[in-house]
Each structure stands twice: as structure tokens, then as C-alpha cells.
Amino acid sequence: MRVLIVEDEVRLADALGQIMAEQKYAMDIVYNGEDGLDYA
């Protein structure tokens, strides 16, 4: 499963990414809504 994390708080997004990576999820992290729409 691939997860898209869209969060404007960089530290929070990176922490979520680290937790998800430890659980073996594949993910993309973007820091604003416009990039989120592009990735989606």
C-alpha cells in the first residue's frame, strides 16, 4: 500500500513518515496542498 501524507507542518510530516516507514509502508510526503493534488 502506498500512502500520501500532506501536511504543512514539516516536523509533524517527517515524524509521521518515520513511523509509517518503521511499519513498512511506502509513502510520499508533501508539505502543501497544491503538491498534494499533483501527487494524487
Buried (B, 14 or more C-beta within 10 A) or exposed (E): EEEEBBBEEEEEBBEBBEEBEEEEEEEBBBBEEEBBEEEE
